[in-house]
Amino acid sequence: MASNAEMAAAWDGPEGDHWADNAGRYEATSERFRSALLGALDLRDDSGVVDIGCGTGAATREAARIAAKGAVLGVDLSRQMLEVARARAAADGLDHVRFERADAQVHPFDRAAFDVAISCFGAMFFADPVAALANIRRSLRPGASLALLAWRDLARNEWVDAVRTALAAGRSLPVPPPGSPGPFSMADRHITTSWLTEAGYRDLDLSSVDEPLWFGRDADDAYSFVSTFGVTRGLIADLDDAARTDALDQLHQTLKDHETPDGVTLAGSAWLITANNPEEAR
């Protein structure tokens, strides 16, 4: 089974650096979505939990507070983010949490080790989603559950669409094809359902979670963050100086247009995907 070499290079490189350096801000953007994820779980105080693509560990820590007598493992490709995750868990006194650098697509998890597998926007990047989901399922006990968040289609996610529109600079920007590794790989309900079914899960459910994402206190604060995103850097990389300046000015105006009394917010929409590992062996 092949590993995610391309994604490992990104997340254990520049993208991982950026997320680690801005951990607090990234965790703040998705706080409402994490609440929906944790609310869907039937966690006991002694549950065993694995968090796939845990990043800096916000969902891992929240699960660990519920499973206070259990064992919680967070795995990710990024050494930088895992360092932050370990430090934050230690600061919170969560000594039953551990973090490991691992590619969940191929990692040799202990078989039937966990009661719950979760992922907060970390399961969309697999080169072979069926193989990855099946590998995760093998780490679950019979009857155990999977719960993950994944972005719905681009048009429903203003936080990306508005940034792309602001930075288009007259270009027609391509839309990622359904099912291709990246933030929107699981946006298509039918594709995602087929992956999970082929990987051996049962009792599948996809329900939408629609929440605003918070990016800063005001437009200037949000711009200092959003202008450094990987997607932002990628979209302006090939522009000349004048076009780049104009595009970034448009981005700032877009953020200003989304100022609210609570700060700069843009709409987001995700699937909350739940499934079970069947009791019978497969």
KOLVEX-929198 format. One record per residue (C-alpha): x, z, y; residue in one letter. Coordinates in Angstrom, 2 decimals, decimal comma, always signed. Each point is the difference from the previous one (the first is absolute). Layout:
<pts>
PT | px | pz | py | residuo
PT | X | Z | Y | a
...
</pts>
This chain:
<pts>
PT | px | pz | py | residuo
PT | +0,00 | +0,00 | +0,00 | m
PT | +1,47 | -1,01 | +3,37 | a
PT | +0,50 | +2,43 | +2,85 | s
PT | -0,98 | -0,38 | +3,64 | n
PT | +3,39 | -1,09 | +1,28 | a
PT | -1,29 | -1,58 | +3,21 | e
PT | -2,12 | +2,99 | +0,94 | m
PT | +2,80 | +2,40 | -0,91 | a
PT | +2,31 | -1,81 | +2,41 | a
PT | -2,53 | +0,37 | +2,81 | a
PT | -1,20 | +3,56 | -0,59 | w
PT | +3,46 | +1,33 | -0,84 | d
PT | +1,30 | -1,84 | +3,06 | g
PT | -1,29 | -0,68 | +3,53 | p
PT | -3,68 | +0,72 | -0,69 | e
PT | +0,84 | +3,30 | -1,65 | g
PT | +2,23 | +0,94 | +2,93 | d
PT | -2,81 | -0,67 | +2,46 | h
PT | -2,58 | +1,98 | -1,96 | w
PT | +2,39 | +2,93 | -0,46 | a
PT | +0,89 | +0,03 | +3,69 | d
PT | -3,69 | -0,07 | +0,96 | n
PT | -1,43 | +2,09 | -2,83 | a
PT | -2,23 | +2,17 | +2,15 | g
PT | -1,51 | -2,96 | +1,79 | r
PT | -0,66 | -1,99 | -3,16 | y
PT | -1,58 | +3,02 | -1,69 | e
PT | -2,24 | +0,54 | +3,04 | a
PT | -1,33 | -3,59 | -0,09 | t
PT | -1,46 | +0,34 | -3,49 | s
PT | -1,16 | +3,64 | +0,09 | e
PT | -3,71 | -0,87 | -0,27 | r
PT | +0,62 | -2,31 | -2,94 | f
PT | +1,96 | +2,68 | -1,84 | r
PT | -2,94 | +2,35 | +0,47 | s
PT | -2,26 | -2,54 | -1,71 | a
PT | +2,49 | -0,39 | -2,86 | l
PT | +0,38 | +3,72 | -0,59 | l
PT | -3,76 | +0,45 | +0,26 | g
PT | -0,51 | -2,41 | -2,90 | a
PT | +2,23 | +1,97 | -2,36 | l
PT | -1,05 | +2,63 | -2,50 | d
PT | +3,16 | +2,04 | +0,30 | l
PT | +0,33 | +3,41 | -1,64 | r
PT | +2,49 | +2,59 | +1,07 | d
PT | +2,05 | -0,78 | -3,14 | d
PT | -0,24 | -3,82 | +0,09 | s
PT | +2,98 | -2,23 | -0,65 | g
PT | +0,17 | -2,69 | +2,68 | v
PT | +2,14 | -3,08 | +0,57 | v
PT | +0,01 | -1,69 | +3,42 | d
PT | +0,98 | -3,68 | -0,18 | i
PT | +1,83 | -1,40 | +3,02 | g
PT | -0,06 | +3,46 | +1,55 | c
PT | +2,07 | -0,91 | +3,07 | g
PT | +0,73 | +3,11 | +2,03 | t
PT | -2,34 | +1,99 | -2,21 | g
PT | -3,04 | +0,82 | +2,15 | a
PT | -2,52 | -0,62 | -2,81 | a
PT | +2,35 | +1,62 | -2,51 | t
PT | +0,13 | +3,20 | +2,01 | r
PT | -3,75 | +0,05 | +0,55 | e
PT | -0,62 | -0,42 | -3,73 | a
PT | +2,55 | +2,72 | -0,72 | a
PT | -1,84 | +2,47 | +2,21 | r
PT | -3,07 | -0,47 | -2,19 | i
PT | +1,91 | -0,08 | -3,31 | a
PT | +1,88 | +3,13 | +0,99 | a
PT | +0,69 | +1,04 | -3,62 | k
PT | +0,59 | -3,51 | -1,28 | g
PT | +2,91 | -2,43 | +0,16 | a
PT | +0,10 | -2,86 | +2,52 | v
PT | +2,35 | -2,98 | -0,04 | l
PT | +0,43 | -2,53 | +2,80 | g
PT | +1,79 | -3,28 | -0,71 | v
PT | +1,14 | -2,67 | +2,40 | d
PT | +2,60 | -2,73 | +0,39 | l
PT | +1,36 | +1,35 | +3,29 | s
PT | +2,78 | +2,56 | -0,06 | r
PT | -0,43 | +0,55 | +3,72 | q
PT | -3,69 | +0,86 | -0,25 | m
PT | +0,56 | +2,19 | -3,03 | l
PT | +2,55 | +2,06 | +1,92 | e
PT | -2,65 | +0,65 | +2,65 | v
PT | -2,58 | +0,77 | -2,69 | a
PT | +2,26 | +2,58 | -1,67 | r
PT | +0,80 | +1,68 | +3,30 | a
PT | -3,65 | +0,23 | +1,03 | r
PT | -1,12 | +1,34 | -3,37 | a
PT | +2,75 | +2,62 | +0,09 | a
PT | -0,96 | +1,00 | +3,54 | a
PT | -3,57 | +0,48 | -1,23 | d
PT | +1,16 | +2,16 | -2,90 | g
PT | -1,32 | -2,45 | -2,62 | l
PT | +2,51 | +0,74 | -2,74 | d
PT | -2,17 | -1,57 | -2,73 | h
PT | +0,47 | -3,46 | +1,54 | v
PT | +2,84 | -2,33 | -0,85 | r
PT | +0,86 | -3,48 | +1,21 | f
PT | +1,78 | -2,74 | -1,87 | e
PT | +1,21 | -3,46 | +0,92 | r
PT | -1,78 | -2,25 | -2,47 | a
PT | -1,57 | -3,43 | -0,33 | d
PT | -3,40 | +0,88 | -1,43 | a
PT | -0,28 | -3,48 | -1,49 | q
PT | +2,74 | +0,74 | -2,53 | v
PT | +0,79 | +3,71 | +0,24 | h
PT | -0,03 | +1,79 | -3,38 | p
PT | -2,50 | +2,69 | +0,91 | f
PT | -0,63 | +2,66 | -2,61 | d
PT | -2,97 | -1,16 | -2,03 | r
PT | -3,35 | +1,76 | +0,61 | a
PT | +1,64 | +2,33 | +2,52 | a
PT | -2,50 | +0,04 | +2,88 | f
PT | -3,64 | +0,79 | +0,65 | d
PT | -0,20 | -2,12 | +3,15 | v
PT | +1,89 | -2,92 | +1,50 | a
PT | -0,43 | -0,64 | +3,71 | i
PT | +1,34 | -2,48 | +2,51 | s
PT | -0,57 | -0,09 | +3,75 | c
PT | +0,75 | -3,63 | +0,88 | f
PT | +2,95 | -0,11 | -2,39 | g
PT | -1,35 | -2,13 | -2,84 | a
PT | -0,32 | -3,37 | +1,77 | m
PT | +3,61 | -1,10 | -0,37 | f
PT | +0,45 | -0,60 | -3,73 | f
PT | +1,46 | -3,32 | -1,12 | a
PT | -1,99 | +0,37 | -3,25 | d
PT | -3,06 | +2,14 | +0,82 | p
PT | -1,43 | +0,01 | -3,53 | v
PT | +3,29 | +1,15 | -1,53 | a
PT | +0,40 | +2,65 | +2,69 | a
PT | -3,53 | +1,35 | -0,32 | l
PT | +0,32 | +0,06 | -3,79 | a
PT | +3,28 | +1,88 | +0,26 | n
PT | -1,63 | +2,57 | +2,28 | i
PT | -2,96 | +0,31 | -2,39 | r
PT | +2,33 | +0,84 | -2,89 | r
PT | +1,19 | +3,00 | +2,01 | s
PT | -3,59 | +1,31 | +0,14 | l
PT | -1,66 | +2,21 | -2,54 | r
PT | -3,12 | -1,35 | -1,76 | p
PT | -2,93 | +0,41 | +2,38 | g
PT | +2,29 | +0,39 | +3,02 | a
PT | -0,81 | -1,71 | +3,28 | s
PT | +1,58 | -2,44 | +2,42 | l
PT | -0,84 | -0,03 | +3,72 | a
PT | +1,68 | -2,24 | +2,51 | l
PT | -0,44 | -1,44 | +3,46 | l
PT | +0,73 | -3,64 | +0,76 | a
PT | -0,78 | -2,03 | +3,10 | w
PT | -2,95 | -2,35 | -0,02 | r
PT | +0,32 | -3,49 | +1,50 | d
PT | +1,91 | -0,67 | +3,20 | l
PT | -3,09 | -0,83 | +2,06 | a
PT | -1,38 | +3,52 | -0,59 | r
PT | +3,24 | +1,66 | +1,09 | n
PT | +0,23 | -0,21 | +3,74 | e
PT | +3,21 | +2,04 | +0,00 | w
PT | +1,81 | -2,98 | -1,54 | v
PT | -2,18 | -2,87 | +1,16 | d
PT | +0,16 | +1,01 | +3,67 | a
PT | +3,78 | +0,32 | -0,13 | v
PT | +0,33 | -3,42 | -1,63 | r
PT | -2,33 | -1,56 | +2,56 | t
PT | +1,92 | +1,54 | +2,89 | a
PT | +3,31 | -1,28 | -1,34 | l
PT | -1,18 | -3,43 | -1,15 | a
PT | +1,38 | -1,70 | +3,13 | a
PT | -2,08 | -3,10 | -0,64 | g
PT | +0,96 | -0,22 | -3,65 | r
PT | -2,40 | -0,18 | -2,93 | s
PT | +1,13 | +2,91 | -2,15 | l
PT | -0,45 | -0,24 | -3,77 | p
PT | -2,27 | +2,43 | -1,81 | v
PT | +1,51 | +1,57 | -3,15 | p
PT | -1,56 | -1,56 | -3,11 | p
PT | -2,20 | +2,33 | -2,08 | p
PT | +1,94 | +1,85 | -2,67 | g
PT | +3,48 | -0,59 | +1,43 | s
PT | +2,20 | +3,12 | +0,30 | p
PT | -0,45 | +1,65 | +3,38 | g
PT | -2,43 | +2,14 | +1,97 | p
PT | -3,03 | -2,15 | -0,89 | f
PT | +0,74 | -0,76 | -3,65 | s
PT | -2,96 | +2,08 | -1,20 | m
PT | -2,45 | -1,10 | +2,69 | a
PT | -1,97 | -2,29 | -2,31 | d
PT | -2,40 | +2,10 | -2,05 | r
PT | -0,10 | -2,43 | -2,94 | h
PT | +3,78 | -0,36 | -0,27 | i
PT | +0,55 | +3,74 | +0,18 | t
PT | -2,74 | +0,71 | -2,53 | t
PT | +1,52 | -2,52 | -2,42 | s
PT | +3,46 | +1,59 | +0,36 | w
PT | -1,29 | +3,48 | -0,72 | l
PT | -2,12 | -1,16 | -2,92 | t
PT | +2,89 | -1,91 | -1,56 | e
PT | +2,23 | +3,05 | +0,49 | a
PT | -2,42 | +2,01 | -2,14 | g
PT | -1,98 | +2,06 | +2,53 | y
PT | -3,72 | +0,64 | -0,26 | r
PT | -2,81 | +1,27 | +2,26 | d
PT | +1,34 | -1,92 | +2,98 | l
PT | -1,42 | +0,48 | +3,46 | d
PT | +1,00 | -1,52 | +3,34 | l
PT | -1,60 | +1,50 | +3,08 | s
PT | +0,87 | -0,77 | +3,60 | s
PT | +1,54 | +2,55 | +2,35 | v
PT | -0,23 | -1,02 | +3,66 | d
PT | +1,91 | +2,18 | +2,42 | e
PT | +1,99 | -0,38 | +3,24 | p
PT | +3,78 | +0,25 | -0,10 | l
PT | +1,70 | +1,97 | +2,76 | w
PT | +3,16 | -1,49 | +1,53 | f
PT | +0,82 | +2,09 | +3,05 | g
PT | -1,14 | +2,12 | +2,92 | r
PT | -0,33 | -3,03 | +2,28 | d
PT | +1,05 | -3,66 | +0,14 | a
PT | +3,61 | +0,77 | +0,95 | d
PT | +0,38 | +2,53 | -2,81 | d
PT | -1,65 | -2,32 | -2,53 | a
PT | +2,13 | -2,94 | +1,16 | y
PT | +3,21 | +1,96 | -0,60 | s
PT | -1,12 | +0,25 | -3,63 | f
PT | -1,84 | -3,25 | -0,74 | v
PT | +2,62 | -2,21 | +1,67 | s
PT | +2,53 | +1,18 | -2,61 | t
PT | -2,16 | -0,78 | -3,07 | f
PT | +1,48 | -2,32 | -2,59 | g
PT | -2,90 | -2,42 | +0,50 | v
PT | +0,65 | +0,02 | +3,76 | t
PT | +3,70 | -0,65 | -0,43 | r
PT | -0,75 | -2,80 | -2,44 | g
PT | -2,55 | -1,71 | +2,24 | l
PT | +2,23 | -0,08 | +3,09 | i
PT | +3,29 | -0,78 | -1,75 | a
PT | -0,22 | -3,77 | +0,46 | d
PT | -1,37 | +0,01 | +3,56 | l
PT | +2,18 | -0,82 | +2,98 | d
PT | +0,58 | +2,70 | +2,59 | d
PT | -2,86 | -1,00 | +2,29 | a
PT | -2,52 | -0,36 | -2,81 | a
PT | +1,14 | +3,30 | -1,52 | r
PT | -0,51 | +1,79 | +3,30 | t
PT | -3,45 | -1,52 | +0,43 | d
PT | -1,00 | +0,91 | -3,56 | a
PT | +1,13 | +3,61 | +0,40 | l
PT | -1,83 | +0,23 | +3,33 | d
PT | -3,13 | -1,19 | -1,80 | q
PT | +0,55 | +2,63 | -2,69 | l
PT | +0,21 | +2,71 | +2,66 | h
PT | -3,23 | -1,26 | +1,58 | q
PT | -1,71 | -0,01 | -3,40 | t
PT | +0,95 | +3,63 | -0,49 | l
PT | -1,20 | +0,83 | +3,49 | k
PT | -3,33 | -1,64 | -0,83 | d
PT | -0,31 | +2,44 | -2,92 | h
PT | +0,66 | +3,20 | +1,92 | e
PT | -2,61 | +2,69 | -0,61 | t
PT | -0,25 | +3,64 | +1,09 | p
PT | +1,65 | +0,84 | -3,33 | d
PT | +2,83 | -2,52 | +0,38 | g
PT | +0,55 | -3,57 | -1,14 | v
PT | -2,06 | -0,78 | -3,08 | t
PT | -0,62 | -3,21 | -1,93 | l
PT | -2,44 | -0,53 | -2,82 | a
PT | +1,08 | +0,00 | -3,62 | g
PT | -1,75 | -0,69 | -3,28 | s
PT | +1,22 | +0,88 | -3,49 | a
PT | -1,21 | +0,05 | -3,56 | w
PT | -0,17 | +3,40 | -1,63 | l
PT | +0,59 | -1,04 | -3,60 | i
PT | -0,74 | +2,40 | -2,82 | t
PT | +0,29 | -0,50 | -3,76 | a
PT | +0,53 | +1,94 | -3,21 | n
PT | +2,41 | -0,19 | -2,87 | n
PT | -2,30 | -0,32 | -3,02 | p
PT | -0,09 | +2,75 | -2,58 | e
PT | +0,71 | -2,42 | -2,82 | e
PT | +3,50 | -1,40 | -0,37 | a
PT | +0,55 | -3,61 | +1,03 | r
</pts>
